Amino acid sequence: MEESLTKNLVLSSCRALLRPIARLLLKSGVTWKEFAEVSRQSFVETATSEFGIRGRPTNVSRVAILTGLTRREVRRQQQLLAEQPQSTTGYMSKASRVLSGWYQDPDFVDAGGNPRELTVDGSPLSFAELMHRYGGDIPPGALLKQLQLARAVERRTDGTLRALTRVYLPRRMDEAQIRLWGSVLQDVGTTLEHNLTRDARTAPRFERRALSVRVDKRALTAFRQFLEREGQAFLERVDDWLTAHTAGNDASASEQAVRLGAGVYLIEDSRPRGGSK
């Protein structure tokens, strides 16, 4: 009875979780069948990699039992997964990487720790060199244009470039935003799943929220401004702390490295869902 109640509660919570996902999928022209296929792959991928015995990958029979799929379907999904690129875990857009390097790389900050003004190219302290280090294969001109459109970078009258913000906030839903969205949801979900299923010996991961269901609508703009100011300031302090504790590049340091961070997001519903603060 208790197991059935737990399963029903999980499914009910999952339905609430899926609403914003379904909204985005519908706006993107994705059908329920396409989503069902992705869901099937996720079940097989997770059962295979995380539910093995003594640290080994789960065999096909056990994956079939856990997921309810046939052994034949499990093999098919595993083959499909082997042919696909890795997930978006830890994804950071190229624009965000470039801005982060501009604010953190010792070669690109001044004595006060502020980002230097850069030439477009032709010198060691140029945007082209910054792109070479952090921009991957994206053409510098294309990325610079996006950063200017997002008001993260400005071109001064003398032709040099100045960073205006250390965060890239595009104004439209593009490929980078979609991939980042998946990474953020995965991080939130991973933390919640850890806290729900951990044993008594495992420490919980920090997860808090502050909200009220009866805020005057006239205060909405002020709260958005407050959160953007205070939330960004907090994340910049987190960013500085993470930079100060970054592991080295040698093999032994890499073995001790973990992915670590924190996120801040706005909660806003046009219709209260009941409950109290």
TIFI-481930 format. One record per residue: x, y, z of N, C-alpha, C in turn; residue number from 0; residue in three letters. Coordinates in steps of 0.1 Angstrom, whole numbers, plus 5000, padded with zeros to 4 digits. Layout:
<tises>
<tise <X Y Z> <X Y Z> <X Y Z> NUM 'ALA'>
...
</tises>
This chain:
<tises>
<tise <5008 4988 5000> <5000 5000 5000> <5009 5013 5000> 0 'MET'>
<tise <5019 5013 5009> <5028 5024 5010> <5035 5026 4997> 1 'GLU'>
<tise <5040 5015 4990> <5047 5016 4978> <5038 5022 4967> 2 'GLU'>
<tise <5026 5017 4967> <5016 5022 4956> <5014 5037 4958> 3 'SER'>
<tise <5013 5042 4971> <5010 5056 4974> <5022 5064 4969> 4 'LEU'>
<tise <5034 5059 4972> <5047 5066 4968> <5047 5068 4953> 5 'THR'>
<tise <5044 5057 4946> <5045 5057 4931> <5035 5067 4926> 6 'LYS'>
<tise <5023 5068 4932> <5012 5077 4927> <5017 5091 4930> 7 'ASN'>
<tise <5023 5094 4941> <5028 5107 4944> <5039 5112 4934> 8 'LEU'>
<tise <5048 5102 4931> <5059 5105 4922> <5053 5108 4908> 9 'VAL'>
<tise <5043 5100 4904> <5037 5103 4891> <5030 5116 4890> 10 'LEU'>
<tise <5023 5119 4901> <5016 5132 4902> <5025 5144 4901> 11 'SER'>
<tise <5036 5143 4908> <5047 5153 4908> <5053 5154 4894> 12 'SER'>
<tise <5055 5143 4888> <5061 5142 4875> <5052 5149 4865> 13 'CYS'>
<tise <5039 5147 4866> <5029 5154 4857> <5030 5169 4858> 14 'ARG'>
<tise <5032 5174 4871> <5034 5189 4872> <5047 5193 4866> 15 'ALA'>
<tise <5057 5185 4868> <5070 5188 4862> <5070 5189 4847> 16 'LEU'>
<tise <5062 5180 4841> <5061 5179 4826> <5053 5191 4820> 17 'LEU'>
<tise <5045 5198 4827> <5037 5208 4821> <5046 5219 4814> 18 'ARG'>
<tise <5055 5225 4820> <5064 5235 4813> <5072 5228 4802> 19 'PRO'>
<tise <5075 5216 4803> <5083 5209 4793> <5073 5206 4781> 20 'ILE'>
<tise <5061 5202 4784> <5051 5200 4773> <5048 5213 4766> 21 'ALA'>
<tise <5047 5224 4773> <5044 5237 4767> <5055 5240 4757> 22 'ARG'>
<tise <5068 5239 4761> <5079 5242 4752> <5079 5232 4740> 23 'LEU'>
<tise <5076 5219 4742> <5076 5210 4731> <5065 5213 4721> 24 'LEU'>
<tise <5054 5217 4726> <5043 5220 4717> <5046 5233 4709> 25 'LEU'>
<tise <5052 5242 4715> <5056 5255 4708> <5067 5252 4698> 26 'LYS'>
<tise <5074 5241 4700> <5085 5237 4691> <5081 5227 4680> 27 'SER'>
<tise <5068 5223 4681> <5063 5213 4671> <5067 5199 4673> 28 'GLY'>
<tise <5070 5196 4686> <5074 5182 4690> <5061 5175 4694> 29 'VAL'>
<tise <5059 5163 4688> <5047 5155 4691> <5049 5146 4704> 30 'THR'>
<tise <5038 5141 4709> <5040 5132 4721> <5047 5119 4717> 31 'TRP'>
<tise <5046 5115 4705> <5053 5103 4701> <5068 5105 4701> 32 'LYS'>
<tise <5072 5117 4696> <5087 5120 4696> <5092 5121 4710> 33 'GLU'>
<tise <5084 5127 4719> <5088 5128 4733> <5088 5114 4739> 34 'PHE'>
<tise <5079 5106 4736> <5078 5092 4742> <5091 5085 4738> 35 'ALA'>
<tise <5096 5087 4726> <5108 5080 4722> <5120 5085 4730> 36 'GLU'>
<tise <5121 5098 4732> <5131 5104 4741> <5130 5098 4755> 37 'VAL'>
<tise <5118 5097 4760> <5116 5092 4773> <5121 5077 4774> 38 'SER'>
<tise <5118 5070 4764> <5122 5056 4764> <5137 5054 4764> 39 'ARG'>
<tise <5144 5063 4756> <5158 5063 4756> <5164 5067 4770> 40 'GLN'>
<tise <5158 5077 4776> <5163 5081 4789> <5161 5070 4800> 41 'SER'>
<tise <5150 5062 4799> <5149 5051 4808> <5159 5041 4806> 42 'PHE'>
<tise <5162 5037 4794> <5172 5027 4791> <5186 5032 4794> 43 'VAL'>
<tise <5189 5045 4791> <5202 5050 4794> <5205 5051 4809> 44 'GLU'>
<tise <5195 5055 4817> <5197 5056 4831> <5198 5043 4838> 45 'THR'>
<tise <5189 5034 4834> <5189 5020 4840> <5202 5013 4836> 46 'ALA'>
<tise <5207 5015 4825> <5220 5009 4821> <5232 5014 4828> 47 'THR'>
<tise <5233 5027 4830> <5245 5033 4836> <5244 5034 4851> 48 'SER'>
<tise <5233 5035 4857> <5232 5038 4871> <5226 5027 4880> 49 'GLU'>
<tise <5221 5016 4874> <5214 5006 4882> <5221 4992 4881> 50 'PHE'>
<tise <5234 4993 4878> <5242 4980 4878> <5245 4975 4891> 51 'GLY'>
<tise <5250 4963 4892> <5254 4957 4905> <5269 4958 4906> 52 'ILE'>
<tise <5274 4962 4918> <5288 4964 4921> <5295 4973 4911> 53 'ARG'>
<tise <5288 4983 4907> <5294 4994 4898> <5295 4990 4884> 54 'GLY'>
<tise <5290 4979 4880> <5291 4975 4866> <5278 4979 4858> 55 'ARG'>
<tise <5279 4981 4845> <5267 4985 4837> <5256 4974 4838> 56 'PRO'>
<tise <5244 4978 4838> <5233 4969 4840> <5232 4960 4827> 57 'THR'>
<tise <5229 4947 4829> <5228 4939 4817> <5214 4941 4811> 58 'ASN'>
<tise <5212 4936 4799> <5200 4938 4791> <5187 4933 4799> 59 'VAL'>
<tise <5189 4921 4805> <5177 4915 4812> <5173 4924 4823> 60 'SER'>
<tise <5182 4929 4831> <5178 4937 4843> <5172 4951 4838> 61 'ARG'>
<tise <5178 4956 4827> <5172 4969 4822> <5158 4966 4817> 62 'VAL'>
<tise <5155 4955 4811> <5142 4952 4807> <5132 4950 4818> 63 'ALA'>
<tise <5137 4944 4829> <5128 4943 4841> <5125 4957 4847> 64 'ILE'>
<tise <5136 4965 4849> <5134 4978 4855> <5125 4987 4847> 65 'LEU'>
<tise <5126 4987 4833> <5119 4997 4825> <5106 4992 4820> 66 'THR'>
<tise <5104 4978 4820> <5092 4973 4814> <5092 4971 4799> 67 'GLY'>
<tise <5104 4974 4793> <5106 4972 4779> <5110 4957 4776> 68 'LEU'>
<tise <5109 4953 4764> <5114 4940 4760> <5129 4940 4758> 69 'THR'>
<tise <5135 4929 4759> <5150 4928 4758> <5154 4933 4744> 70 'ARG'>
<tise <5146 4930 4734> <5149 4934 4720> <5148 4949 4719> 71 'ARG'>
<tise <5138 4956 4726> <5137 4970 4725> <5149 4977 4733> 72 'GLU'>
<tise <5153 4971 4744> <5164 4976 4752> <5176 4976 4743> 73 'VAL'>
<tise <5179 4965 4736> <5191 4965 4727> <5190 4975 4716> 74 'ARG'>
<tise <5178 4977 4711> <5176 4987 4700> <5179 5001 4706> 75 'ARG'>
<tise <5174 5004 4717> <5176 5018 4723> <5191 5020 4727> 76 'GLN'>
<tise <5198 5009 4732> <5212 5011 4735> <5220 5013 4723> 77 'GLN'>
<tise <5216 5007 4712> <5223 5009 4699> <5221 5024 4694> 78 'GLN'>
<tise <5209 5029 4696> <5206 5043 4692> <5214 5052 4700> 79 'LEU'>
<tise <5215 5049 4713> <5222 5058 4722> <5237 5058 4719> 80 'LEU'>
<tise <5242 5047 4715> <5256 5046 4712> <5260 5054 4700> 81 'ALA'>
<tise <5250 5057 4691> <5252 5065 4679> <5250 5079 4680> 82 'GLU'>
<tise <5245 5084 4692> <5241 5098 4694> <5252 5105 4702> 83 'GLN'>
<tise <5253 5118 4701> <5262 5126 4709> <5259 5126 4723> 84 'PRO'>
<tise <5268 5130 4732> <5266 5131 4746> <5255 5141 4750> 85 'GLN'>
<tise <5250 5140 4762> <5239 5149 4767> <5245 5162 4769> 86 'SER'>
<tise <5236 5171 4773> <5239 5185 4775> <5244 5188 4790> 87 'THR'>
<tise <5247 5178 4797> <5251 5180 4811> <5264 5189 4811> 88 'THR'>
<tise <5263 5199 4819> <5275 5208 4821> <5276 5218 4809> 89 'GLY'>
<tise <5266 5218 4800> <5267 5227 4788> <5268 5242 4792> 90 'TYR'>
<tise <5277 5249 4786> <5278 5263 4787> <5280 5268 4773> 91 'MET'>
<tise <5271 5278 4770> <5272 5283 4756> <5286 5290 4753> 92 'SER'>
<tise <5290 5290 4741> <5302 5296 4737> <5303 5311 4741> 93 'LYS'>
<tise <5292 5318 4740> <5292 5332 4744> <5295 5333 4759> 94 'ALA'>
<tise <5289 5324 4767> <5291 5325 4782> <5306 5321 4785> 95 'SER'>
<tise <5311 5312 4778> <5325 5308 4780> <5335 5320 4777> 96 'ARG'>
<tise <5332 5327 4766> <5340 5338 4762> <5339 5349 4773> 97 'VAL'>
<tise <5327 5352 4777> <5326 5363 4787> <5332 5358 4801> 98 'LEU'>
<tise <5331 5346 4804> <5337 5341 4817> <5352 5342 4816> 99 'SER'>
<tise <5358 5339 4804> <5372 5340 4803> <5377 5354 4803> 100 'GLY'>
<tise <5369 5363 4798> <5372 5377 4798> <5372 5383 4812> 101 'TRP'>
<tise <5364 5377 4821> <5364 5382 4835> <5373 5374 4844> 102 'TYR'>
<tise <5378 5363 4839> <5386 5354 4849> <5400 5352 4844> 103 'GLN'>
<tise <5403 5351 4831> <5416 5348 4826> <5426 5360 4830> 104 'ASP'>
<tise <5437 5357 4837> <5446 5367 4842> <5451 5376 4830> 105 'PRO'>
<tise <5452 5370 4818> <5457 5378 4807> <5447 5388 4802> 106 'ASP'>
<tise <5434 5387 4806> <5424 5396 4801> <5418 5405 4811> 107 'PHE'>
<tise <5424 5405 4823> <5419 5414 4834> <5430 5423 4838> 108 'VAL'>
<tise <5427 5435 4843> <5437 5444 4848> <5441 5442 4862> 109 'ASP'>
<tise <5449 5450 4868> <5454 5449 4881> <5442 5449 4891> 110 'ALA'>
<tise <5431 5455 4888> <5420 5456 4897> <5410 5444 4895> 111 'GLY'>
<tise <5413 5435 4886> <5405 5423 4884> <5393 5426 4875> 112 'GLY'>
<tise <5394 5437 4868> <5383 5441 4858> <5387 5437 4844> 113 'ASN'>
<tise <5377 5434 4835> <5381 5430 4822> <5387 5441 4814> 114 'PRO'>
<tise <5398 5438 4807> <5405 5448 4799> <5397 5452 4787> 115 'ARG'>
<tise <5399 5464 4781> <5394 5467 4768> <5402 5460 4758> 116 'GLU'>
<tise <5396 5454 4748> <5404 5446 4738> <5403 5452 4724> 117 'LEU'>
<tise <5413 5450 4716> <5412 5452 4702> <5405 5441 4695> 118 'THR'>
<tise <5400 5442 4684> <5392 5432 4677> <5402 5420 4673> 119 'VAL'>
<tise <5413 5424 4668> <5423 5414 4664> <5437 5421 4663> 120 'ASP'>
<tise <5447 5413 4660> <5460 5419 4657> <5469 5421 4669> 121 'GLY'>
<tise <5465 5416 4681> <5474 5418 4692> <5471 5407 4702> 122 'SER'>
<tise <5481 5404 4712> <5478 5393 4721> <5466 5396 4730> 123 'PRO'>
<tise <5463 5409 4733> <5451 5412 4740> <5440 5416 4731> 124 'LEU'>
<tise <5435 5407 4723> <5425 5409 4713> <5413 5400 4715> 125 'SER'>
<tise <5402 5404 4710> <5390 5396 4711> <5392 5383 4703> 126 'PHE'>
<tise <5400 5383 4692> <5403 5371 4684> <5410 5361 4693> 127 'ALA'>
<tise <5420 5366 4701> <5427 5357 4710> <5418 5351 4721> 128 'GLU'>
<tise <5409 5359 4726> <5400 5355 4736> <5391 5344 4730> 129 'LEU'>
<tise <5386 5346 4717> <5378 5336 4710> <5386 5323 4708> 130 'MET'>
<tise <5399 5324 4705> <5407 5313 4702> <5408 5304 4715> 131 'HIS'>
<tise <5408 5310 4727> <5409 5303 4739> <5396 5297 4744> 132 'ARG'>
<tise <5385 5304 4741> <5373 5300 4748> <5361 5299 4738> 133 'TYR'>
<tise <5362 5302 4726> <5351 5303 4717> <5350 5291 4707> 134 'GLY'>
<tise <5359 5281 4708> <5358 5270 4699> <5359 5273 4685> 135 'GLY'>
<tise <5350 5267 4677> <5351 5269 4662> <5341 5280 4657> 136 'ASP'>
<tise <5335 5287 4667> <5326 5298 4663> <5333 5310 4657> 137 'ILE'>
<tise <5330 5315 4645> <5336 5327 4639> <5336 5338 4649> 138 'PRO'>
<tise <5347 5345 4652> <5347 5356 4661> <5337 5367 4658> 139 'PRO'>
<tise <5336 5370 4645> <5327 5381 4641> <5312 5378 4644> 140 'GLY'>
<tise <5308 5365 4642> <5295 5361 4645> <5291 5362 4659> 141 'ALA'>
<tise <5301 5357 4668> <5298 5357 4682> <5298 5372 4687> 142 'LEU'>
<tise <5308 5380 4682> <5308 5394 4686> <5295 5401 4683> 143 'LEU'>
<tise <5289 5398 4672> <5276 5404 4668> <5266 5400 4678> 144 'LYS'>
<tise <5265 5387 4682> <5255 5383 4692> <5257 5389 4706> 145 'GLN'>
<tise <5270 5390 4710> <5273 5397 4723> <5269 5411 4723> 146 'LEU'>
<tise <5270 5418 4711> <5266 5432 4710> <5251 5433 4710> 147 'GLN'>
<tise <5244 5424 4703> <5230 5424 4703> <5224 5422 4717> 148 'LEU'>
<tise <5231 5413 4725> <5226 5410 4738> <5231 5421 4748> 149 'ALA'>
<tise <5238 5432 4743> <5243 5442 4752> <5253 5437 4762> 150 'ARG'>
<tise <5260 5427 4759> <5271 5422 4768> <5284 5428 4765> 151 'ALA'>
<tise <5286 5433 4752> <5298 5439 4748> <5295 5452 4740> 152 'VAL'>
<tise <5303 5462 4741> <5301 5474 4733> <5314 5477 4726> 153 'GLU'>
<tise <5312 5483 4713> <5324 5488 4706> <5325 5503 4708> 154 'ARG'>
<tise <5337 5507 4713> <5339 5521 4717> <5343 5529 4704> 155 'ARG'>
<tise <5343 5542 4705> <5346 5550 4693> <5359 5548 4687> 156 'THR'>
<tise <5369 5543 4696> <5382 5541 4691> <5384 5527 4685> 157 'ASP'>
<tise <5373 5519 4684> <5373 5506 4678> <5375 5495 4688> 158 'GLY'>
<tise <5379 5498 4700> <5382 5487 4710> <5368 5482 4716> 159 'THR'>
<tise <5369 5470 4722> <5357 5464 4727> <5358 5464 4742> 160 'LEU'>
<tise <5346 5466 4749> <5345 5466 4763> <5334 5457 4767> 161 'ARG'>
<tise <5337 5448 4777> <5327 5439 4783> <5318 5447 4792> 162 'ALA'>
<tise <5305 5445 4791> <5295 5452 4799> <5290 5443 4810> 163 'LEU'>
<tise <5290 5430 4808> <5284 5421 4817> <5291 5407 4816> 164 'THR'>
<tise <5292 5400 4826> <5299 5387 4826> <5289 5376 4823> 165 'ARG'>
<tise <5276 5379 4820> <5266 5369 4817> <5260 5372 4803> 166 'VAL'>
<tise <5258 5361 4796> <5252 5363 4782> <5237 5359 4783> 167 'TYR'>
<tise <5228 5368 4780> <5214 5366 4781> <5208 5369 4767> 168 'LEU'>
<tise <5207 5359 4758> <5201 5362 4745> <5187 5365 4746> 169 'PRO'>
<tise <5182 5373 4736> <5168 5378 4737> <5158 5369 4729> 170 'ARG'>
<tise <5163 5358 4723> <5154 5349 4716> <5158 5335 4719> 171 'ARG'>
<tise <5149 5325 4716> <5151 5311 4719> <5159 5306 4707> 172 'MET'>
<tise <5172 5304 4709> <5180 5298 4699> <5186 5285 4703> 173 'ASP'>
<tise <5194 5279 4695> <5200 5266 4698> <5207 5265 4712> 174 'GLU'>
<tise <5215 5276 4714> <5222 5276 4727> <5213 5277 4739> 175 'ALA'>
<tise <5202 5285 4738> <5193 5286 4749> <5186 5273 4752> 176 'GLN'>
<tise <5182 5266 4741> <5175 5253 4743> <5184 5243 4750> 177 'ILE'>
<tise <5197 5242 4746> <5206 5233 4752> <5209 5237 4766> 178 'ARG'>
<tise <5210 5250 4769> <5212 5254 4783> <5200 5251 4791> 179 'LEU'>
<tise <5188 5252 4786> <5175 5249 4793> <5176 5235 4798> 180 'TRP'>
<tise <5180 5226 4789> <5180 5212 4792> <5190 5209 4804> 181 'GLY'>
<tise <5202 5216 4803> <5212 5214 4813> <5207 5219 4827> 182 'SER'>
<tise <5200 5231 4827> <5195 5237 4840> <5184 5227 4846> 183 'VAL'>
<tise <5175 5222 4838> <5165 5213 4843> <5171 5201 4848> 184 'LEU'>
<tise <5181 5196 4842> <5188 5184 4846> <5195 5186 4860> 185 'GLN'>
<tise <5201 5198 4861> <5208 5201 4874> <5197 5202 4886> 186 'ASP'>
<tise <5186 5209 4883> <5176 5210 4894> <5170 5196 4897> 187 'VAL'>
<tise <5167 5188 4887> <5162 5175 4889> <5171 5166 4896> 188 'GLY'>
<tise <5184 5166 4893> <5194 5158 4899> <5195 5161 4914> 189 'THR'>
<tise <5195 5174 4918> <5195 5178 4932> <5183 5173 4939> 190 'THR'>
<tise <5171 5174 4934> <5159 5170 4940> <5158 5155 4942> 191 'LEU'>
<tise <5163 5148 4931> <5163 5133 4932> <5172 5128 4943> 192 'GLU'>
<tise <5184 5135 4944> <5194 5131 4954> <5188 5133 4968> 193 'HIS'>
<tise <5181 5144 4970> <5176 5147 4983> <5164 5137 4987> 194 'ASN'>
<tise <5157 5133 4977> <5145 5124 4980> <5149 5110 4982> 195 'LEU'>
<tise <5160 5105 4976> <5164 5091 4977> <5176 5088 4985> 196 'THR'>
<tise <5183 5099 4990> <5195 5096 4998> <5193 5088 5010> 197 'ARG'>
<tise <5203 5081 5015> <5201 5075 5028> <5206 5084 5039> 198 'ASP'>
<tise <5204 5080 5052> <5206 5088 5063> <5221 5092 5065> 199 'ALA'>
<tise <5230 5085 5059> <5244 5088 5060> <5249 5098 5049> 200 'ARG'>
<tise <5241 5101 5039> <5245 5109 5029> <5239 5123 5031> 201 'THR'>
<tise <5248 5133 5030> <5244 5147 5032> <5234 5152 5021> 202 'ALA'>
<tise <5224 5160 5025> <5215 5166 5015> <5223 5177 5007> 203 'PRO'>
<tise <5218 5180 4995> <5223 5191 4988> <5214 5203 4990> 204 'ARG'>
<tise <5220 5215 4991> <5213 5227 4994> <5202 5229 4983> 205 'PHE'>
<tise <5190 5231 4987> <5179 5234 4978> <5168 5242 4986> 206 'GLU'>
<tise <5166 5254 4983> <5157 5263 4990> <5149 5271 4980> 207 'ARG'>
<tise <5138 5276 4984> <5131 5287 4977> <5123 5296 4986> 208 'ARG'>
<tise <5122 5308 4982> <5114 5318 4989> <5103 5323 4980> 209 'ALA'>
<tise <5090 5321 4984> <5079 5326 4976> <5067 5329 4984> 210 'LEU'>
<tise <5058 5337 4978> <5045 5340 4984> <5035 5339 4973> 211 'SER'>
<tise <5023 5334 4977> <5012 5333 4966> <5003 5345 4966> 212 'VAL'>
<tise <5006 5356 4974> <4997 5367 4974> <5005 5380 4973> 213 'ARG'>
<tise <5013 5381 4963> <5021 5393 4961> <5014 5403 4952> 214 'VAL'>
<tise <5013 5415 4956> <5007 5426 4948> <5013 5426 4934> 215 'ASP'>
<tise <5006 5425 4923> <5011 5425 4909> <5019 5438 4906> 216 'LYS'>
<tise <5015 5449 4913> <5022 5461 4911> <5037 5461 4915> 217 'ARG'>
<tise <5040 5451 4923> <5054 5449 4928> <5063 5441 4919> 218 'ALA'>
<tise <5057 5435 4908> <5064 5426 4900> <5076 5431 4894> 219 'LEU'>
<tise <5075 5443 4888> <5087 5449 4881> <5098 5451 4892> 220 'THR'>
<tise <5095 5456 4903> <5104 5459 4914> <5111 5446 4918> 221 'ALA'>
<tise <5103 5435 4919> <5109 5422 4924> <5119 5417 4913> 222 'PHE'>
<tise <5115 5418 4900> <5124 5414 4890> <5137 5421 4890> 223 'ARG'>
<tise <5137 5434 4892> <5149 5442 4893> <5157 5438 4905> 224 'GLN'>
<tise <5150 5436 4916> <5157 5432 4929> <5164 5418 4927> 225 'PHE'>
<tise <5157 5408 4920> <5163 5395 4919> <5175 5396 4909> 226 'LEU'>
<tise <5173 5403 4898> <5184 5404 4888> <5196 5410 4895> 227 'GLU'>
<tise <5194 5420 4903> <5206 5427 4910> <5212 5418 4921> 228 'ARG'>
<tise <5204 5413 4930> <5209 5405 4941> <5213 5391 4936> 229 'GLU'>
<tise <5205 5385 4927> <5208 5372 4923> <5221 5372 4915> 230 'GLY'>
<tise <5223 5382 4906> <5235 5382 4898> <5248 5385 4907> 231 'GLN'>
<tise <5246 5393 4917> <5257 5396 4927> <5261 5383 4934> 232 'ALA'>
<tise <5251 5375 4938> <5253 5363 4945> <5261 5353 4936> 233 'PHE'>
<tise <5256 5352 4923> <5262 5342 4914> <5277 5347 4911> 234 'LEU'>
<tise <5279 5360 4911> <5293 5364 4908> <5302 5361 4920> 235 'GLU'>
<tise <5297 5361 4932> <5305 5357 4943> <5308 5342 4943> 236 'ARG'>
<tise <5297 5334 4939> <5299 5320 4937> <5310 5317 4926> 237 'VAL'>
<tise <5309 5324 4915> <5318 5323 4904> <5332 5325 4909> 238 'ASP'>
<tise <5334 5336 4917> <5348 5339 4922> <5353 5328 4931> 239 'ASP'>
<tise <5344 5323 4940> <5348 5312 4949> <5352 5299 4941> 240 'TRP'>
<tise <5344 5296 4931> <5347 5284 4923> <5360 5286 4915> 241 'LEU'>
<tise <5363 5298 4910> <5375 5301 4903> <5387 5299 4913> 242 'THR'>
<tise <5386 5304 4925> <5396 5303 4935> <5399 5288 4939> 243 'ALA'>
<tise <5390 5279 4937> <5391 5265 4941> <5392 5256 4929> 244 'HIS'>
<tise <5395 5261 4918> <5396 5253 4906> <5408 5244 4906> 245 'THR'>
<tise <5407 5231 4903> <5417 5222 4903> <5427 5224 4892> 246 'ALA'>
<tise <5439 5220 4893> <5450 5221 4883> <5447 5213 4871> 247 'GLY'>
<tise <5456 5214 4861> <5454 5207 4848> <5461 5193 4848> 248 'ASN'>
<tise <5469 5190 4858> <5476 5177 4858> <5467 5166 4860> 249 'ASP'>
<tise <5471 5154 4857> <5462 5142 4858> <5457 5139 4872> 250 'ALA'>
<tise <5466 5141 4882> <5461 5138 4896> <5451 5147 4900> 251 'SER'>
<tise <5452 5160 4897> <5442 5170 4900> <5429 5168 4893> 252 'ALA'>
<tise <5430 5164 4881> <5417 5161 4873> <5409 5150 4880> 253 'SER'>
<tise <5416 5140 4885> <5409 5129 4892> <5402 5133 4904> 254 'GLU'>
<tise <5406 5144 4910> <5399 5149 4922> <5389 5160 4919> 255 'GLN'>
<tise <5387 5163 4906> <5378 5174 4902> <5364 5170 4902> 256 'ALA'>
<tise <5355 5179 4906> <5341 5176 4905> <5334 5188 4899> 257 'VAL'>
<tise <5322 5186 4893> <5314 5196 4888> <5306 5202 4899> 258 'ARG'>
<tise <5307 5215 4901> <5301 5222 4913> <5296 5235 4910> 259 'LEU'>
<tise <5285 5239 4916> <5279 5253 4913> <5266 5255 4920> 260 'GLY'>
<tise <5259 5266 4916> <5246 5269 4922> <5239 5276 4911> 261 'ALA'>
<tise <5225 5276 4913> <5217 5283 4903> <5206 5292 4910> 262 'GLY'>
<tise <5202 5303 4904> <5192 5311 4909> <5182 5314 4898> 263 'VAL'>
<tise <5169 5312 4901> <5159 5314 4890> <5146 5321 4896> 264 'TYR'>
<tise <5139 5328 4887> <5127 5335 4891> <5115 5326 4891> 265 'LEU'>
<tise <5107 5327 4902> <5094 5319 4902> <5083 5329 4900> 266 'ILE'>
<tise <5075 5327 4890> <5064 5336 4887> <5052 5328 4880> 267 'GLU'>
<tise <5040 5329 4886> <5028 5323 4881> <5018 5334 4880> 268 'ASP'>
<tise <5010 5335 4869> <5000 5345 4868> <4988 5341 4877> 269 'SER'>
<tise <4986 5328 4880> <4975 5324 4888> <4981 5316 4900> 270 'ARG'>
<tise <4978 5321 4912> <4983 5313 4924> <4978 5299 4924> 271 'PRO'>
<tise <4986 5290 4929> <4982 5276 4930> <4978 5271 4943> 272 'ARG'>
<tise <4975 5281 4952> <4970 5277 4965> <4982 5275 4975> 273 'GLY'>
<tise <4979 5274 4988> <4989 5272 4998> <4993 5286 5004> 274 'GLY'>
<tise <5003 5285 5012> <5007 5297 5019> <5022 5299 5017> 275 'SER'>
<tise <5028 5309 5022> <5042 5312 5020> <5051 5302 5026> 276 'LYS'>
</tises>
